[in-house]
Amino acid sequence: MNSNEIWLRLSGVRGLQGTRLLQAASILIERQESDDASLLAAGLSREQAEQFRRFNPRELDLTWRWLESPAHHLLTADHPHYPPQLKQISRFPALLFVAGNPALLSSTQLAVVGSRHCSHYGREWGDWFARGLALSGLTITSGLAMGIDSVAHRAALAVQGKTVAVLGNGLSAVYPKRHVPLASEIIAADGAMVSEFLLSAAPLPLHFPRRNRIISGLSCGVLVVEASLRSGSLVTARYALEQNRDVYAVPGALGNLGSEGAHWLIQQGALLVAHPNNIIEQVTSDLNWLPFSAQDAIYSSDNADVPLPFADVLANVGDEVTPVDVVAERAGQPVPAIVAKLLELELAGWIAAVPGGYVRLRRACHVRRINVLI
């Protein structure tokens, strides 16, 4: 019995987690035996030992065949590529099935979650925030669900950023089915699909809270874009608080039921954010937790001898406050494309975001950009 089989069998043992899980795996891997004496020595009760032995052999066969693909990986809790930030939570998963780039799971991630039935407002601002965060170097992590989750994944892909999708079912199928093309795009862009569930596991309702604890556990913080008071996004936010992660919330219109959850989080102490930089500044200030370093400051001015990005867009931002839609109209480009370019111009120090839009900077501006170490 190899170590992967031992871990697979242990993943099906109820009530075994954390330090006890690691100790049990270490003892069984050292002994390479699964007799009663070895299982009891590993700390398993007789009932747990029976669960270990009853593991479905068809699930083992399916796993070995799945792992034949070079793009498929099994990260057990003792694997060197198992994400260290996830291992900090109290109930970390015994193993992770990964399709795509497993190293991305150890990058600095920001979870972006929200309503499956998001409004136009939520979709627009979710896209804007996720693009800005991805451009800063953060990996965007979400759950591949309808609504804000898919908006976040697509926004990261649109700016050539990295994104991780955590599923509430096994990786032998994508749920929801309409996101099969999106899942393929994520993997093709060097992203990752992740699940703690066995490959054949169905997307059962009880799986999604467990999925949510992984989304928050992988991330340094959780951004809730739009959520009702009964939204699963609040479950993710609760896990984030339990795991000592930051929680951010985008405010919505008063009276909008879809924003009541975000407003409640703000009342409970979540950071109200109006711009991606609100999050980026918070993340970069917590250097003790995060595995990244700030690059040298970027300075720019009208006279600086540096390449001018998106000159056609910059030409339409003046000294007065210029709304995004006005810049888009003047430049003759769609708003989503303009938003991404404006954010990059801001990160490079050419413009600044102010209430109501953007203004052109006429002096040197100090900007910090995140450099993620994978």
PyMOL commands that set and color helices and strands:
alter all, ss='L'
color gray80, all
select helices_A, chain A and resi 3-11+18-31+36-41+46-53+57-66+86-88+102-106+120-135+148-158+177-188+207-218+232-242+257-267+276-285+311-314+324-331+335-347
alter helices_A, ss='H'
color red, helices_A
select strands_A, chain A and resi 72-76+95-100+109-113+139-142+163-166+192-195+221-224+246-249+271-272+292-294+351-354+357-360+370-372
alter strands_A, ss='S'
color yellow, strands_A
deselect
rebuild
show_as cartoon
